[in-house]
Amino acid sequence: MEILDKFGKPIPRIITKGDELNPWDAAHDYLDGELAAGQKPEFVEPDLRHRIFSAQDPEYLASQHPELEAFDETEYLKNWPRPDEGTDRFVWHLTDKYSEFFKANKRLLEKVKDPWIKVGHIDTGFQPDHPALPKNLMKDKSRSFIKGEEGKQAIDVASGTKLEQDGHGTATMILLAGGSVGNSHTSDNYSGVVGAAPFAEIISMRISETVALIQTSSFVDALEYAISEGCEVISMSMAGAPTKAWANMVNKAYAAGITVVTAAGNSWFEGPRKALPKTILYPARWERVIAATGVAYDNLPYVLKARIQTKSEGGETMQGNFGPADVMTHALAAYTPNVFWATMNDAGKYFRLDGGGTSSATPQVAAAAAIWLTYYRNEINEILKKFPGEKWRKVEMVKNALFASADRHSYPLHKIYLGCGILKADQALTVPPSEENLVKAKEATVNLWGILDLLGLLLRLKGENEANEVRGEMFQTEILQQMHTNPALQKFLEYHENDIWSDADRELMREELLKSPEVSQKLKEYLAAE
C-alpha cells in the first residue's frame, strides 16, 4: 500500500505494512509517526483503486450476472431509442439534427485553414491497429501511467471478450477524433470521417488496463503530464470517488486554462448493481470540470425515471448519472447510447452499434470544446493578454459558449437530468469569447458540508492543535469515499451543500461507519468516543 502526499505523489521513504492494513489506517499511521517525530503535519492519503463505477467489471461479471451486462454487437440496445434508417445512421450523433459536428467542422475550416489543438485523452490507451484511429494521434507522446508500465506508450491490448470496457480507450478516442474509414471497416454502413474533432492532435494517456479500475496516482500523473505537454482540453470517460490528490490536480489544470471534461458516471436501474450511486461522480462533480451527461436519440434523458416510454424486456440496464441540482449547473448532455463503438475483439470487425454510457458522451463534449477553442484562438489570446496570470478565464469562456448555445427547448426539465442542455457544436461557434461576466469556479475540495461537526468529531479534533485541520481533512475524504461505496449512505450524495441534516441522518451515518469493515480504525475510534 503506497501512501500519497497532498499532490498525489508516493512518499518514497514510507515502508507500508501490506494489504492487510486498512488503507486509511496506513495513512493515519504515517501521520502519527510524523507527529511523534516532531514533523509538521501534512495531509496524506492511500493510493486507492476506484473500481465501482465502470460500465463493465470483468471480475464481477465472471461470478455474478453476465446476462445483465452483455452487449449484442449485431444490433442496437433494446431499452433505448435507436437511430432511424438513413444515409448517416452510422454517425447520427454527428449530424446537423443532433450534435452538429459535421457543420461545426465545416465552419471551422472556412475560418481556419490549418486547425490544430492538443487534446489529452485519459483512458485505457489505444489499440494501434484500428483503422479509425485519429490521423493526428501523437503516438510518440503517448504514455502509460500504470504501475509497471511507466515510460511505455499507451498501448492497449484487446482481451478477446465482448465486454464494453475492453478497448474502452480506443472507442472513446475514435468518438473524440477518429479519422476516415471505408465501407469495408463499417460492414458497409458508412464511409467517411467518424471523429467529432478529426483535426485534433491527440495525446493518449493510459491510466488503467480496464475502465473498471482507476488508481488515484495514475490519474494525477496523467493530468500533470497533459499540462506539461500543452494540452488545452482533457477528455476522460471515467469516474470515481474523490481524493485530495485529484482535487489539487483539477485545480492545477484549471489554473493552467485547461478545459477538463469527464464522465458524469453510470448507474443501473436493474440487477445487482442497482444500488450504485446515481448522482454525478468525481472529478465531474467539481465545478471546475464539465460533467458529461447523456441524452438519447429522441432527445429525452439517458435516465430511465425521466423517460415517458416504458422499459422493454431485455437489453442493457445501464443509464447515466445526474444531480444534485447544484452540480448540474456545470453539466452538459451529449448523445448516448446507440452510437457506434470501435472494437478490435473480432477479426475483421471494427465497430459495434451499441456504444453507451456517459463514456460516449464525454468525448463529444470535449470535441466541441476543442473546436470552439481552435475557432476563436486569436480572440481568446487577445482577451487573456488583459488578465495576466488568470488563465482560468479561458475555461470559463469555453463553458459559457457551450452552455449558452446548448439546446434547452427539446426537454423542459433539462436542469434536472441534462444540466445546461444538449450539446450543439456548431451553435457554440456563434458565441464569441467575452471577458464580461466571467466568474472563477469554486475550488475543487473534499469538504463534507460540516459533516465533522455533525458527527461530533470536530471538538475532539480541536484538541490536536496543529494536526486538527490535517486529521479532519483526512476523515472528511474517507467519509466521502464511504458515501460512494456504501449503499446505505448514498442518499447523502443527493444533499445540497446547505441542506440541514436531521438527527436521524447523523445517527445513520455514524452507525454505518462504525459497523463497516471498510472504515479505518482511527476514524472508528473518534466516532466511538462520542
C-alpha positions in Angstrom: 0.0 0.0 0.0 1.5 3.3 -1.1 0.8 6.5 0.7 0.4 9.7 -1.3 1.1 13.3 -0.3 -1.4 16.0 -1.0 -0.1 16.3 -4.6 -0.8 12.7 -5.3 2.9 11.6 -5.3 4.0 8.5 -3.5 6.0 9.1 -0.3 9.3 7.4 -1.1 10.6 6.8 2.5 7.5 5.1 3.8 7.5 1.3 4.4 4.0 0.0 4.1 2.6 -2.8 6.3 1.0 -4.7 3.4 -2.5 -5.1 2.2 -3.8 -6.5 5.5 -3.9 -3.0 7.0 -6.9 -0.8 6.1 -5.6 1.8 3.5 -6.7 4.8 5.6 -5.2 3.3 8.7 -1.9 3.1 6.9 -2.2 6.8 6.1 -3.1 7.7 9.7 -0.2 5.6 11.0 2.1 7.6 8.8 0.7 10.8 10.1 1.1 9.6 13.7 4.7 8.8 13.0 5.4 12.2 11.6 3.8 13.9 14.6 5.7 11.7 17.0 8.9 12.7 15.2 8.1 16.4 15.6 7.4 16.9 11.9 4.9 19.4 10.6 1.6 17.5 9.9 0.8 17.2 6.2 -2.2 15.6 4.5 -1.6 12.1 3.2 -4.0 9.5 1.7 -3.8 5.9 0.4 -3.3 5.3 -3.3 -6.8 3.8 -3.7 -8.1 1.7 -6.6 -11.5 3.0 -7.7 -13.5 0.1 -9.1 -17.2 0.6 -8.7 -18.3 3.0 -11.4 -17.4 1.2 -14.7 -19.8 0.1 -17.4 -18.3 -3.4 -17.0 -16.2 -5.2 -14.4 -14.8 -8.4 -15.7 -14.2 -9.9 -12.3 -17.7 -9.1 -11.2 -19.3 -10.4 -14.4 -17.5 -13.7 -14.2 -19.0 -14.5 -10.9 -22.4 -12.8 -11.0 -24.9 -11.9 -13.7 -23.2 -11.5 -17.1 -26.5 -11.6 -18.8 -27.3 -8.2 -17.3 -24.2 -6.6 -18.8 -23.6 -8.4 -22.1 -23.7 -6.3 -25.3 -25.1 -7.6 -28.5 -22.8 -6.2 -31.1 -25.1 -7.1 -34.0 -27.9 -4.6 -33.0 -28.7 -1.5 -31.0 -29.5 -1.6 -27.3 -33.2 -2.7 -26.9 -34.1 -0.4 -24.0 -33.1 2.8 -25.7 -34.1 4.6 -28.9 -32.2 3.7 -31.9 -31.5 5.9 -35.0 -33.9 5.8 -37.9 -32.8 4.3 -41.2 -30.9 6.9 -43.2 -27.7 7.8 -45.1 -25.8 8.9 -41.9 -27.3 6.4 -39.5 -23.9 5.1 -38.5 -22.8 8.6 -37.4 -26.2 10.0 -36.5 -24.8 11.8 -33.4 -22.5 14.0 -35.7 -25.3 15.2 -37.9 -26.9 18.7 -38.1 -30.1 17.4 -36.3 -28.0 16.3 -33.3 -24.6 17.5 -32.1 -23.8 19.4 -35.3 -20.2 18.2 -35.6 -20.2 18.0 -39.4 -21.5 21.5 -39.7 -19.1 22.8 -36.9 -16.0 21.3 -38.6 -17.1 22.8 -41.9 -17.5 26.2 -40.4 -14.1 25.8 -38.6 -12.3 25.1 -41.9 -13.8 28.1 -43.6 -12.1 30.3 -41.0 -9.0 28.4 -40.0 -7.3 26.6 -43.0 -4.9 24.5 -40.9 -6.6 24.0 -37.5 -4.7 22.4 -34.6 -5.1 21.9 -30.9 -3.7 19.4 -28.4 -6.3 17.3 -26.6 -5.3 14.9 -23.8 -7.2 11.6 -23.8 -7.1 9.8 -20.4 -8.4 6.3 -20.6 -7.1 2.7 -21.2 -4.8 3.7 -24.1 -5.3 2.7 -27.7 -5.1 -0.4 -29.9 -2.6 0.6 -32.6 -4.1 -1.5 -35.5 -7.6 0.0 -35.5 -8.2 1.7 -38.9 -10.2 4.6 -37.4 -7.5 6.0 -35.0 -7.1 9.8 -35.2 -4.9 10.9 -38.1 -3.1 13.2 -35.6 -2.6 10.7 -32.8 0.8 11.6 -31.3 1.9 8.1 -30.6 5.4 9.2 -29.6 3.9 11.4 -26.9 1.5 8.7 -25.6 2.3 7.4 -22.1 1.2 4.7 -19.8 0.9 5.6 -16.1 0.1 2.1 -14.9 2.4 0.6 -12.3 5.0 -1.4 -14.1 4.4 0.3 -17.5 5.8 3.7 -16.7 7.6 5.2 -19.7 5.9 2.9 -22.2 3.5 4.0 -24.9 -0.2 3.9 -24.1 -0.8 0.7 -25.9 -4.0 -1.3 -25.0 -4.4 -5.0 -25.9 -7.8 -6.5 -26.6 -8.6 -9.5 -24.4 -11.0 -11.0 -27.0 -14.1 -10.6 -24.8 -17.2 -8.8 -25.8 -17.3 -6.6 -22.7 -17.8 -2.9 -23.3 -14.8 -2.0 -21.2 -12.4 -4.0 -23.4 -10.7 -1.5 -25.7 -12.5 1.3 -24.0 -9.8 3.9 -24.7 -9.8 3.1 -28.4 -13.5 3.5 -28.6 -13.7 6.8 -26.8 -10.7 8.2 -28.7 -12.3 7.4 -32.0 -15.5 9.1 -30.9 -13.4 12.1 -30.0 -11.2 12.5 -33.1 -11.4 9.4 -35.2 -10.2 9.5 -38.8 -11.7 8.3 -42.1 -13.0 4.8 -42.6 -14.2 2.9 -45.6 -17.3 0.7 -46.1 -15.2 -2.4 -45.5 -14.5 -1.2 -41.9 -18.1 -0.5 -41.1 -19.9 -3.5 -42.5 -21.0 -1.3 -45.4 -22.7 1.1 -43.0 -20.7 4.2 -43.7 -17.7 5.7 -45.4 -16.1 8.9 -44.2 -14.8 10.7 -41.1 -16.1 9.3 -37.8 -14.5 11.6 -35.2 -16.1 14.7 -33.7 -12.9 16.8 -33.9 -10.8 14.9 -36.5 -8.2 17.6 -36.8 -7.1 17.5 -33.1 -3.7 16.3 -32.1 -4.4 13.6 -29.5 -2.1 12.7 -26.7 -3.1 9.3 -25.2 -2.6 8.6 -21.5 -3.2 5.1 -20.2 -4.2 5.1 -16.6 -5.8 1.7 -16.3 -5.9 -1.7 -18.0 -9.7 -1.6 -17.8 -12.2 1.2 -17.1 -13.3 -0.9 -14.1 -10.3 0.2 -12.1 -8.6 3.6 -11.7 -5.6 4.2 -9.5 -5.6 7.5 -7.7 -2.0 8.3 -8.5 -2.3 7.3 -12.2 -4.9 10.0 -12.9 -2.8 12.6 -11.1 0.3 11.7 -13.1 -1.6 11.7 -16.4 -3.2 15.1 -15.8 0.2 16.5 -14.8 1.7 15.2 -18.0 -1.1 16.6 -20.0 -0.4 20.0 -18.5 3.3 19.8 -19.3 2.6 18.8 -22.9 0.4 21.9 -23.5 -3.0 20.1 -23.8 -5.9 22.6 -23.9 -8.7 20.1 -23.4 -8.9 16.8 -21.5 -11.3 14.0 -22.2 -11.7 11.3 -19.6 -14.6 8.8 -19.8 -14.0 7.6 -16.2 -15.3 8.4 -12.7 -14.7 7.5 -9.1 -14.8 8.7 -5.5 -13.0 11.9 -4.6 -9.4 12.2 -3.4 -7.5 15.3 -2.3 -4.8 14.5 -4.9 -7.5 14.6 -7.7 -8.9 17.9 -6.4 -5.4 19.5 -6.3 -4.6 18.4 -9.8 -8.0 19.6 -11.2 -7.3 23.0 -9.6 -3.8 23.0 -11.2 -5.3 22.2 -14.7 -8.0 24.9 -14.2 -5.3 27.5 -13.3 -3.4 26.5 -16.5 -6.5 27.2 -18.6 -7.3 23.6 -19.5 -10.9 22.6 -20.1 -11.4 19.2 -18.4 -14.4 17.1 -19.4 -15.1 13.9 -17.5 -18.0 11.4 -17.4 -20.8 12.0 -15.0 -20.8 8.3 -14.3 -23.2 5.4 -14.9 -25.7 3.6 -12.8 -28.1 0.7 -13.3 -31.8 0.6 -13.0 -32.0 -3.2 -12.7 -29.9 -6.1 -11.3 -27.4 -6.4 -8.6 -25.7 -3.1 -9.4 -28.9 -1.1 -8.9 -27.6 0.1 -5.5 -24.6 2.0 -7.0 -24.6 5.8 -6.9 -26.9 7.6 -9.3 -25.5 11.1 -8.7 -22.7 12.7 -10.7 -19.3 11.3 -9.6 -15.8 12.8 -9.4 -13.9 14.5 -11.0 -17.1 15.6 -12.9 -18.8 16.7 -9.7 -16.3 19.6 -9.2 -17.3 22.9 -10.6 -14.0 23.4 -12.4 -14.8 20.3 -14.6 -17.5 20.0 -17.3 -19.7 16.9 -16.4 -20.8 15.0 -19.4 -24.3 13.6 -19.0 -26.4 11.7 -21.6 -29.3 12.3 -23.9 -30.8 9.7 -26.2 -31.7 9.7 -29.8 -35.2 11.0 -29.1 -33.8 14.0 -27.1 -35.0 12.5 -23.8 -32.5 12.0 -20.9 -30.4 8.9 -20.7 -32.2 8.3 -17.3 -35.0 5.8 -17.0 -37.1 7.7 -14.5 -37.1 10.7 -16.7 -38.5 9.0 -19.7 -42.1 8.7 -20.9 -41.7 5.3 -22.5 -42.0 2.0 -20.6 -38.8 -0.1 -20.4 -39.0 -3.1 -22.6 -37.8 -6.5 -21.7 -34.1 -7.4 -22.1 -31.4 -5.1 -23.3 -28.9 -3.0 -21.5 -29.8 -1.8 -18.0 -27.2 1.0 -17.7 -28.1 4.6 -17.6 -26.3 8.0 -17.0 -25.9 9.7 -13.6 -27.4 13.1 -12.8 -27.7 15.5 -9.9 -27.8 17.0 -7.4 -29.1 20.3 -8.7 -26.1 22.5 -7.7 -23.8 20.2 -9.7 -26.0 20.2 -12.9 -25.1 23.9 -13.4 -21.8 22.8 -14.9 -23.1 19.7 -16.7 -23.8 19.3 -20.4 -25.5 16.4 -22.3 -24.3 14.7 -25.4 -25.8 11.8 -27.3 -25.7 8.3 -26.0 -26.5 5.4 -26.2 -26.6 3.6 -29.5 -23.7 5.4 -31.0 -21.0 3.5 -32.8 -18.4 1.8 -30.6 -15.0 0.9 -32.0 -13.8 -2.6 -31.3 -10.9 -4.9 -32.1 -12.4 -8.1 -30.5 -13.5 -9.9 -33.6 -11.3 -10.4 -36.6 -12.4 -8.2 -39.5 -15.0 -6.3 -37.3 -14.1 -2.8 -36.2 -17.3 -1.3 -34.9 -20.4 -2.1 -33.0 -23.6 -0.1 -32.9 -24.4 -0.3 -29.1 -22.0 2.3 -27.7 -23.4 3.7 -24.5 -22.7 5.1 -21.0 -21.6 8.6 -20.4 -18.3 7.3 -21.7 -19.7 8.0 -25.2 -21.0 11.5 -24.3 -17.7 12.7 -22.8 -15.5 12.8 -26.0 -18.3 14.6 -27.8 -18.3 17.5 -25.2 -14.5 17.6 -25.2 -14.5 17.7 -29.1 -16.9 20.7 -29.1 -14.6 22.5 -26.6 -11.6 21.8 -28.9 -13.4 23.1 -32.0 -14.5 26.3 -30.2 -11.0 27.0 -28.8 -9.5 26.5 -32.2 -12.1 28.7 -34.0 -11.6 31.6 -31.6 -7.9 31.1 -30.7 -6.7 34.6 -31.6 -9.7 36.3 -30.0 -9.2 34.3 -26.8 -5.5 35.2 -26.6 -6.2 38.9 -27.0 -8.6 38.7 -24.0 -6.1 36.8 -21.9 -3.4 39.4 -22.5 -5.5 41.8 -20.4 -5.5 39.4 -17.5 -2.0 38.1 -16.9 -1.9 35.1 -14.6 -5.6 34.4 -15.0 -5.8 31.5 -17.5 -8.8 30.1 -15.7 -10.8 32.7 -17.7 -10.1 30.6 -20.8 -12.0 27.6 -19.2 -14.9 29.9 -18.3 -15.1 31.2 -21.8 -15.4 27.7 -23.1 -18.1 26.8 -20.6 -20.0 30.0 -21.3 -20.1 29.2 -25.1 -21.0 25.6 -24.8 -23.7 26.2 -22.1 -25.2 29.3 -23.7 -25.6 27.6 -27.0 -27.0 24.3 -25.7 -30.5 23.2 -26.7 -32.7 23.8 -23.7 -36.0 23.5 -25.5 -36.2 19.9 -26.6 -36.6 18.7 -23.0 -38.1 21.1 -20.5 -36.6 19.5 -17.3 -33.1 19.8 -18.7 -31.8 21.4 -15.4 -32.7 18.2 -13.5 -31.4 15.5 -15.8 -29.2 17.0 -18.5 -27.6 20.1 -17.0 -27.3 23.2 -19.1 -28.9 21.5 -22.1 -28.0 19.4 -25.1 -24.7 20.0 -26.9 -24.8 21.9 -30.2 -21.2 22.2 -31.5 -22.0 24.5 -34.4 -24.3 26.8 -32.5 -21.5 27.2 -29.9 -19.4 28.8 -32.7 -21.9 31.6 -32.8 -21.0 32.6 -29.3 -17.7 34.6 -29.4 -15.4 34.8 -26.4 -16.0 37.7 -24.0 -14.2 39.0 -21.0 -17.5 40.0 -19.4 -19.2 38.2 -16.5 -16.6 35.5 -16.1 -16.7 34.1 -12.6 -14.0 31.9 -11.2 -15.4 28.4 -10.4 -15.4 27.1 -6.9 -12.1 25.4 -5.9 -12.2 21.6 -6.0 -12.1 20.2 -2.5 -13.1 17.2 -0.5 -15.1 19.0 2.1 -18.2 17.5 3.6 -20.6 20.4 4.3 -19.9 20.4 8.1 -20.1 16.6 8.5 -17.3 16.5 11.1 -19.3 18.9 13.3 -22.4 16.9 12.7 -20.7 13.6 13.8 -19.2 15.2 16.8 -15.7 14.9 15.5 -14.8 18.5 15.4 -14.5 19.2 19.1 -12.2 16.2 19.7 -10.1 17.1 16.7 -9.5 20.6 18.2 -7.5 19.0 20.9 -4.8 18.0 18.5 -3.9 21.7 17.8 -1.9 22.0 14.5 -2.9 18.4 13.4 -6.6 19.4 13.6 -7.0 20.5 10.0 -5.0 17.7 8.6 -6.7 14.9 10.5 -10.1 16.4 9.8 -9.5 16.6 6.1 -8.4 13.0 6.1 -11.5 12.0 7.9 -13.7 14.0 5.5 -12.1 12.4 2.5 -12.5 8.9 3.9 -16.2 9.5 4.8 -17.0 11.0 1.4 -15.5 7.9 -0.2 -17.6 5.7 2.0 -20.7 7.7 0.9 -19.9 6.4 -2.6 -19.3 2.8 -1.8 -21.8 2.1 1.0 -25.4 1.9 -0.5 -26.9 3.0 2.9 -25.0 6.3 2.7 -25.5 7.2 -0.9 -28.6 9.2 -0.2 -26.3 11.8 1.3 -24.7 12.4 -2.1 -28.0 13.9 -3.2 -27.9 16.5 -0.5 -27.1 20.1 -1.4 -24.3 22.0 0.3 -26.6 23.9 2.6 -29.1 21.2 3.4 -29.8 20.6 7.1 -29.1 17.2 8.3 -31.5 15.6 10.8 -30.6 13.7 14.0 -31.6 10.5 12.1 -29.2 11.3 9.4 -26.4 11.8 11.9 -27.1 8.5 13.6 -27.4 6.6 10.3 -24.0 8.0 9.2 -22.4 7.2 12.5 -23.8 3.7 12.8 -22.9 2.7 9.2 -19.4 4.0 9.6 -18.9 2.2 12.8 -20.1 -1.2 11.6 -18.4 -1.1 8.2 -15.3 -3.3 7.8 -14.0 -0.8 5.2 -13.7 2.1 7.6 -10.4 2.8 9.3 -10.0 2.0 13.0 -8.7 5.6 13.5 -12.0 7.0 12.3 -14.0 4.5 14.3 -12.1 5.4 17.5 -13.1 9.1 17.1 -16.7 8.1 16.3 -17.0 5.6 19.2 -15.7 8.2 21.7 -18.8 10.3 21.2 
